[in-house]
Amino acid sequence: MRFRPCIDLHDGKVKQIVGSTLSDSGGLETNFVAENDSDYFAELYRKYNLPGGHVIMLGKGNETAAKKALNAYPGGLQVGGGLNDCNGREFLDAGASHLIFTSYIVADGVLHFDRLKKLVAVYGRERIVLDLSCRKKDDGKYYVVSNRWQTFTDVEVNLSTLDMLSEYADEFLIHAVDVEGKQCGIDEELLSIIGKHDNIAVSYAGGIKSFSDIEKIDVAGNGRIDFTIGSALDIFGGPLSFKEVVEFTERRLR
């Protein structure tokens, strides 16, 4: 289990938002807007030796800020948000270790295997992270959401899907969108699903508010699930000490 820090970018600024409120129609709920630029946080993560963090571009106008973070921590950060088979190379050249994909592979709500294969051909499987962030539907099942988490796809998040898609990626990133940014506790039901997967690395994000939540993630994945914390960290205005989270995770790894 590793702590994967994050840098969420909206309108070129580092922010923490309530994920379920992202849309084109307004109504965005913002928990935190940083005074510092993206490279400040990248340098902080580099100082504490926290590779594998996620730089997420939420909408247009974030490319410069993303590259600024990548330049500050070469090889230490992954990047995603609006990437496809054509525009990822510039972010790898800027220092990204991996490229994170969602909407490109699930355009029109369905999974496009031809696009997955093209990504592997262009960038290499070892550079690809598939974002399977999801929400629960009325049928009680979790489905991948795209377009800033507003559009349901027909891709169910289950063990079969994870096993199948692991052939095309180096890692998975999974936000529990319905609790993302709310500091209301983790989605234990979703964790029970992804905790059974052991082919490739999985990072979970959403709702973490305490060290008890981190312990539950550790147990659910038998130490295999990494985790991301955003709004709950003190560096983003929350109650959890960033340094204590780092120390807590290091003790777990010993």
C-alpha positions in Angstrom: 0.0 0.0 0.0 1.4 3.4 -1.1 0.2 6.9 -0.6 -0.3 8.5 -4.1 -0.6 12.3 -3.8 -2.6 14.3 -6.2 -2.7 17.7 -8.0 -6.1 18.5 -9.4 -6.2 21.3 -11.8 -9.3 23.4 -12.8 -9.0 26.7 -14.7 -5.2 26.5 -14.3 -5.3 26.4 -10.5 -4.8 23.7 -8.0 -8.2 22.9 -6.5 -10.1 20.3 -4.5 -13.7 19.9 -5.6 -16.7 17.7 -5.0 -16.3 15.3 -7.9 -20.0 14.7 -8.5 -20.6 18.4 -9.1 -18.4 18.6 -12.2 -20.5 19.7 -15.2 -20.9 22.2 -18.0 -24.0 23.7 -16.4 -22.3 25.3 -13.4 -23.0 24.5 -9.7 -19.4 23.4 -9.1 -18.7 22.9 -5.4 -15.1 23.8 -4.5 -13.5 22.7 -1.2 -10.2 24.4 -1.7 -8.3 26.7 -4.0 -4.5 26.8 -3.5 -2.5 30.0 -3.4 0.6 28.0 -4.6 1.1 26.9 -8.2 1.2 23.2 -9.3 5.0 23.0 -9.1 4.9 23.8 -5.4 3.0 20.6 -4.7 5.1 18.6 -7.2 8.3 19.7 -5.4 6.7 18.8 -2.0 5.9 15.3 -3.3 9.4 14.9 -4.6 10.9 16.0 -1.3 9.0 13.2 0.5 9.8 10.7 -2.2 6.2 10.0 -3.2 6.2 8.8 -6.8 3.1 7.8 -8.7 1.0 10.8 -7.9 -1.7 12.0 -10.2 -2.0 15.3 -12.0 -5.6 15.6 -13.3 -6.6 18.3 -15.7 -10.3 19.0 -15.1 -11.4 20.6 -18.3 -9.5 22.9 -20.7 -6.8 25.5 -19.8 -4.8 23.3 -17.5 -2.0 22.1 -19.8 0.6 24.7 -18.8 0.0 24.1 -15.1 0.2 20.3 -15.6 3.5 20.6 -17.5 4.8 22.9 -14.7 4.2 20.2 -12.2 5.7 17.4 -14.4 8.8 19.5 -14.9 9.2 19.9 -11.1 9.1 16.1 -10.5 10.3 14.4 -13.6 9.3 10.7 -13.7 7.4 11.1 -10.4 3.9 12.0 -11.6 1.2 10.7 -13.9 -1.1 12.9 -15.9 -4.6 12.7 -17.2 -7.5 14.6 -18.5 -8.5 14.8 -22.2 -5.6 12.7 -23.4 -5.8 10.6 -26.5 -3.5 8.8 -28.9 -2.1 12.0 -30.3 -1.5 14.5 -27.5 0.1 12.3 -24.8 3.7 12.5 -26.1 4.1 16.1 -25.1 3.3 15.3 -21.5 5.7 12.3 -21.5 8.3 14.7 -22.9 7.5 17.1 -20.0 8.3 14.4 -17.5 5.2 12.3 -16.9 5.8 8.7 -16.0 2.4 7.5 -17.1 -0.6 8.8 -19.1 -4.1 8.4 -17.6 -7.0 7.7 -20.0 -10.8 7.6 -19.5 -13.1 9.4 -22.0 -11.0 8.5 -25.0 -11.5 4.8 -24.5 -15.2 5.0 -23.5 -16.4 7.5 -26.1 -20.2 7.4 -26.6 -20.5 5.3 -23.4 -19.0 2.1 -24.8 -15.5 0.6 -24.5 -13.5 0.9 -27.7 -10.9 -1.9 -27.8 -9.5 -0.5 -31.0 -8.5 2.6 -29.2 -7.0 0.7 -26.3 -4.9 -1.3 -28.7 -3.8 1.9 -30.4 -2.7 3.5 -27.1 -0.6 0.4 -26.4 0.9 0.6 -29.8 1.7 4.4 -29.5 2.8 4.7 -25.9 3.4 1.2 -24.7 1.4 -0.7 -22.0 3.9 0.3 -19.3 3.0 4.0 -19.8 -0.8 3.6 -19.6 -3.1 4.0 -16.6 -6.8 3.4 -17.1 -9.1 5.6 -15.1 -12.1 3.5 -14.1 -13.6 6.0 -11.8 -17.2 5.0 -11.2 -20.6 5.6 -9.8 -23.3 3.2 -8.6 -26.5 2.9 -10.7 -30.0 1.9 -9.5 -29.2 -1.7 -10.3 -26.6 -1.6 -7.4 -23.7 -2.1 -9.8 -20.8 0.3 -10.4 -20.2 1.7 -13.9 -17.3 3.7 -15.3 -18.2 7.4 -15.8 -16.6 9.7 -18.3 -16.8 13.4 -19.4 -15.8 14.8 -16.0 -17.7 12.0 -14.2 -21.1 13.0 -15.6 -21.7 10.3 -18.2 -22.4 6.7 -17.4 -20.8 4.1 -19.7 -21.8 0.5 -20.1 -18.5 -0.7 -18.5 -19.2 -2.3 -15.2 -16.4 -2.3 -12.6 -16.1 -5.9 -11.5 -13.4 -8.5 -11.2 -13.9 -9.7 -14.8 -13.5 -6.2 -16.2 -10.4 -5.5 -14.2 -8.8 -8.7 -15.2 -9.6 -8.1 -18.9 -8.4 -4.5 -19.0 -5.2 -5.3 -17.1 -3.8 -6.6 -20.4 -3.8 -3.1 -21.7 -2.5 -1.0 -18.8 0.2 -0.8 -16.1 -2.2 0.5 -13.5 -5.8 1.4 -12.7 -7.0 4.6 -11.0 -10.4 4.3 -9.5 -12.3 7.3 -7.9 -15.4 6.5 -5.9 -17.1 9.5 -7.5 -20.2 9.6 -5.3 -18.0 10.2 -2.2 -15.1 12.1 -3.9 -14.3 15.3 -2.2 -16.9 14.9 0.6 -14.7 13.5 3.4 -17.6 11.3 4.3 -15.8 7.9 4.5 -14.6 5.5 1.9 -16.9 3.4 -0.4 -16.3 0.0 1.3 -18.5 -1.8 -1.2 -16.4 -0.7 -4.1 -13.3 -1.5 -2.3 -14.6 -5.1 -1.7 -14.7 -5.4 -5.5 -11.4 -3.9 -6.5 -9.7 -5.6 -3.5 -10.0 -9.0 -5.2 -7.9 -7.9 -8.2 -4.2 -8.6 -8.0 -2.9 -8.5 -11.6 -1.7 -4.9 -11.7 -1.5 -1.9 -9.3 -4.7 -0.2 -8.3 -5.1 3.3 -6.7 -8.3 4.2 -4.9 -9.6 7.7 -4.2 -12.7 9.0 -2.6 -14.1 9.9 0.8 -11.0 9.3 2.9 -11.3 11.3 6.1 -9.2 9.4 8.8 -6.4 6.9 9.4 -9.1 4.4 10.1 -10.2 4.7 6.4 -6.7 4.1 5.3 -6.5 1.0 7.5 -9.7 -0.3 5.9 -8.2 0.2 2.4 -5.1 -1.8 3.5 -7.2 -4.6 4.8 -9.6 -4.7 1.8 -6.7 -5.1 -0.6 -4.4 -7.1 1.6 -1.8 -4.3 1.2 -2.2 -4.2 -2.6 -4.4 -1.1 -3.0 -2.7 2.3 -3.1 -4.7 5.4 -2.0 -5.1 9.0 -2.8 -6.2 11.7 -0.4 -7.3 15.2 -1.5 -9.6 17.5 0.4 -8.9 15.8 3.8 -5.2 16.8 3.8 -4.0 19.9 5.6 -2.1 21.0 2.5 -5.6 21.3 0.9 -7.3 22.8 3.9 -8.4 19.6 5.5 -7.9 18.0 9.0 -5.4 15.2 8.1 -1.7 16.0 8.4 0.1 15.4 5.2 3.3 14.5 7.0 1.5 12.1 9.3 -0.1 10.3 6.4 3.4 9.9 4.8 4.8 8.5 8.1 1.7 6.3 8.7 2.2 4.7 5.2 5.9 4.3 5.7 5.3 2.4 8.9 2.9 0.1 7.1 5.5 -0.7 4.5 8.1 -1.8 7.0 
